[in-house]
């Protein structure tokens, strides 16, 4: 009996692989997830160690929960006039490219503060215009003197600001990234820190 040559074996393997790829069950497909769909838990699983939408929502929620439990919030709530608050761009102090995630975080924080009804929030678009006029980058770290100058021009009483940091650990094929969102509320007129908290979130790839 004639033994198959290496080239014929390769042809058979190639043909089998092609037929498997062509099978209906092997083709990738797009699915819709969330409430009211066939995949309500699609967003629950993590796809990697980066910050996803659920992580961002958690960081925003925890920031506002801690702020609402602070003495500063108590003073704001009992004030006859709602204080005016702006959100300074939060600095990405990690080694990852997170521009989109940082913008989403800012939007989430802005929305939660507006929904509280306790403070007035300056639109980030208006603040962005003032930052651009001062020739500052959107991701610049908070500077009290610069913020006070811009704050007085747009009538801000307080700034919510902060930075995102991370610690990245790897062992064999496992990886763990610990994120820390460090947040402050600073009074514009005095530069006094009126609120300061850190919120953590960990993502990992394990075998």
Secondary structure by P-SEA (a helix, b strand, c coil): cccccaaaaaaaaaaaaaaaaaccccbbbbbbbcccccccccccccccccccaaaaaaaaaaaaaaaaacaaaaaaaaccbbbbbbbcccccccccccaaaaaaaaaaaaaaaaaacccccccaaaaaaaaaaacccccccccaaaaaaaaaaacccccccccccbbbbbcccbbbbbbbbbbbbbccccccccccbbbbbbbbccc
